[in-house]
Amino acid sequence: MDVEINIEERIIAGAADLFHKYGIRSVSMDDIARHLTISKKTIYQYFKDKNEIVMLSLKLHMDTNKNEYDEAFKNSSNAIEELSKVSQCMRKDFNELNPSLLFDMQKYLPSALEMWLNFKNEYIKNQVQQNLVRGMEEGYFRENIDAESLARLRVEQVQLAFDDQVFPTDKFNFKELQMMFFDHFVHGIVTPKGLKLYEKYSQQSFNEELAR
């Protein structure tokens, strides 16, 4: 039984890597089999079709993101440090993410899109909102902001960068867009004290990346 679970997990994780890098439509069952050096027949022993693998791969990706963000929030001493750690998680995630992933979900797999939207509108929004409330209490964010409204704005910013009609991929770099939106959002909510601390954490993060 343990062997079966390991094979299933390996297939889901391997497929998630491919979907993340190339989108959904362009990845076939043959590609997944080749990537994992197993037969396509083996894959069909565990999964009925590609759509099932997509759904499970998306869930794996969201669970991984949730664990990373939970860790960032749990181990941060203030709201600004939370933002800095979330920024690092975003850079890591967007480095490998093909923006066509969301487009493929919209066009070919609405059930996967619904899962993503639920994750965005519940978990991500709530985390942003909690961060905003904490930052206001600590004096790092402006006290007159509406936490729920800005949390909704922030999650929509993330999705907006996926929209090829607004930001064509041949003209805009997806990762740069996401990080620009994030930086713009932060500068719109911080107090002078918060900005000073944010720039300190940002510089530390930059130095750490250079040292790697």
Secondary structure, DSSP 8 states (H G I E B T S, - for coil): -HHHHHHHHHHHHHHHHHHHHH-STT--HHHHHHHHTS-HHHHHHH-SSHHHHHHHHHHHHHHHHHHHHHHHHHT-SSHHHHHHHHHHHHHHHHHS--THHHHHHHHH-HHHHHHHHHIIIIIIHHHHHHHHHHHHHHTSB-TT--HHHHHHHHHHHHHHTT-TTTS-TTTS-HHHHHHHHHHHHHHHHB-HHHHHHHHHHHHHHHHHHHH-
